[in-house]
Amino acid sequence: MEGVQSDAHWRVEQAQALLAEEKQGIEEVEESRGHQSRKFTATQKCEVAAATFLLLILALVAVATVGTIRPAILPLGEWKAEINITSSRADYSLGLDWDLDAPSTVREYWWTIEEANLNPDGVFKQMLLINGQFPGPMIRCNDGDNIVVHVENKGTNATSIHFHGLYQNGTNWMDGTVGITQCPIAPRRSFTYEFQVKGQSGTYWYHAHQGTQLADGLYGPLIVHSKLERQSQRIQYDTDRVVMVSDHYHDLSSALLVEYLQPDQENAEPVPDGALINGRNTRNCEASADRRCDNTTTSLATFNLASNQNHRIRFINTGSFAEFQVQIDEHEFAVTEVDGTDVEPVYYHRLNINSGQRYSVILSTNVTTADSFWMRARMITDCFAAKNPSLIAEVRAVIRYDGNRGKHSENLAMEHPNSLDWPETIAQVCKDMNTTELVPAKPISAPPKADEFFHLWGNFKIGAWRLSRGFFNDSSWRSDVRSPSLERFINGYMAGNDSFTTKITGFNDMAFNADSEMVIQVDGIKTIDILVQNFDDGNHPLHLHGYKYFVLAQGRGYFPWDTYKSLDLKNPLRRDTASVEAYSWLLIRLVTDNPGLWAFHCHISWHTEAGMLMQFLTRPDIVGNWRLPAANTDLCLAEGLEKGMTPKDELWFGTDG
């Protein structure tokens, strides 16, 4: 009965998707794919017939009451029989036999993106997988290597891949940002990302940058090594691994996005159902009776670590919304890297990590009270504006000392540790770690003076038809999937259009529509200061593509202008994703030496799609003389680019929501 209820719920969602398909004129997806199993039982065939009848009834109702039906953005796909895929059993370990001194080489990957019904914590949902794996495969390279990723999109919707934190110096068009540096990869189309990693090292990751596909599983780690890696890390370590923490939704992100963007929501973000560590968790199926659930194939992540050694753990928050507080019971750890910047060790009990951020910690396995301990990752639920009765805010993994290494890790995971939690109060405010405590190991002073100063106001506003949207100043971003801003700028510049060739440093409202595409243009290499004042009641982790910036200061309330001329510029933290708290401010300094059009946005997926994104156009004289590869421009000619995109506001115009 459990499965029948879940399938009926799923079909209602698909019926809503069909109505949206009719309204938006999206062409039907193909009925079947040869590589997928379509074996149905007699019961399932009856259920399909019943579902078809239900769709017809709902469609007739929609004709009469179109103003009361909520649009959805996923086109109706074919019934997807479950395939035998489970969350990745990889522990994302990094062997220390890696050759840091190897000459530069090409690291080549072939990825196929497909949909599959997966149950990472027991509850089934349709997810996006790379080569049948969730999370995706790890990219590993040395500074100076060339990365080649061949992407074949076999999914229902268009997609793209962004390599989070990589500079893409000289290859802006490989940044993977739909509507800015490329058109998406249409269904049944392929594209190859090719670029050199240069001048950076540390912990990075990749993820989808089309709509909210990140929340459906399209992400994985990307690690860049340097020749001086062991010297830059002040504490030597014996093992190295990646640990990804992520919020997890049981519903498709596209359905949740429509709910979020509809009228009268007032920025009430979808609240996760749970969380995952390296794509794994397990929950009680009896508490999820309204959904299809099987936890016999799930388990907690388990990390077997040799005792009396130092272990590097690279934490990445790969989630769409929640900030996590991460701890390992009874262990302090030293933070030694922040977003690809090695820092002097600072010891903590708990680590706050926002969406898009990365921290390396060194864990010493020298506690003698037990041989197994809980790793706990807790979502800071006080930052959620809505309630979700299904929410389980904490996910755990097992840290096990090497005395039991001979046992199978999945069996060990069933033997729960009895370790003690730290007594300190759990965080109730979403904010960054104290950046003044995190001092880069390689000292670099910020430039002593800014050439230009830009003041940004971040906020959510309710406008026409009671739609709540995210803004920087008076601009709320809307992606044009068929006309990326990079391609438009190059074409206008080469045509000699004054709107594109005029040298300015400031807000370019001649070449770009500032209402939906705010662009700050900076001619030449300049030092600019950006003050973000947050008038919203939510936290915003602000990620800048193509750069690391200096975090000069953060604080609550309004920026204290009397401190501006006395800022400590000796060696401020350099990172690519820093948070501005609710009703607070963030001051960053940037040297605009990387040519391109670069997104600057809140890394909460819901906020980005609500409009909280703007762009920086740096070195326009170089950008304007580029010639985009034919593979990039050809992407924009494909059919199906709109599939999976964020719905347009006009969808709700003239309706009651």
Secondary structure, DSSP 8 states (H G I E B T S, - for coil): -HHHHHHHHHHHHHHHHHHHHHHHT-----S--TTS-----HHHHHHHHHHHHHHHHHHHHHHH-GGGS----S---------S--S-----B--TT--TT----EEEEEEEEEEEEE-SSSB-EEEEEETTBSS---EEEETT-EEEEEEEE-SSS-B-EEEET---TT-GGGS--BTTTB--B-TT-EEEEEEE--S--EEEEEEE-STTGGGGT-EEEEEEE-TTHHHHSSS--SEEEEEEEEEE-SS-HHHHHHHHHSTT-TT-----SEEEETTB----GGGGTTS-B--TT----EEEE-TTSEEEEEEEE--SS--EEEEETTB-EEEEEETTEEEEEEEESEEEE-TT-EEEEEEE----S-SEEEEEEEE-GGG-SS--TT---EEEEEEEEGGGTTS-HHHHHHS--------S----S-----GGG--BSS-----SS-SEEEEEEEEEEE-GGG-EEEEETTB-----TTS-HHHHHHHHHHTT-HHHHS--SEE-TTTS-TTT--EEEE-SS-EEEEEEEE-SSS-EEEEETT--EEEEEEEESS--GGGGGG---SS--EESEEEE-TTEEEEEEEE--S-EEEEEEESSHHHHHTT-EEEEEE-HHHHTT----HHHHHHTTSTTTTTT----GGGGTTS--
